[in-house]
Amino acid sequence: MPIQNITCPSLNRMYLDRKGIRQQIPESPQKRARPGRPGGFDRPMYHGVRYNVERFFGWMENYRKITIRYERIPNLFLSLIQLACIMILWRVLK
């Protein structure tokens, strides 16, 4: 692979991280951590995972007892979620 002329520090850091090269120079003390997405953010993978999570919570909203969370005992609440998942799979596979 030819050496790329990368001038942006964040792209340079990402390129070196991908190659497994560790940083030797400490970060500047004036530089603060900025909020936002991490450097290795993969948008297509994120959207695929987010779609599945949103769909799961949409299915869970059909079960009122889970949505409102009447149960305060964690083991009982987890068992209700598992029961709802079984019912959803049974309905899909039927």
Residue pairs with C-beta under 8 A, 6 or more apart in sequence:
4 15
6 12
6 15
10 39
13 23
13 39
14 39
14 40
16 23
17 39
17 40
59 84
59 88
60 66
60 67
60 81
60 84
61 67
63 80
63 84
63 87
65 71
65 80
66 77
66 80
66 81
66 84
69 77
71 77
71 80
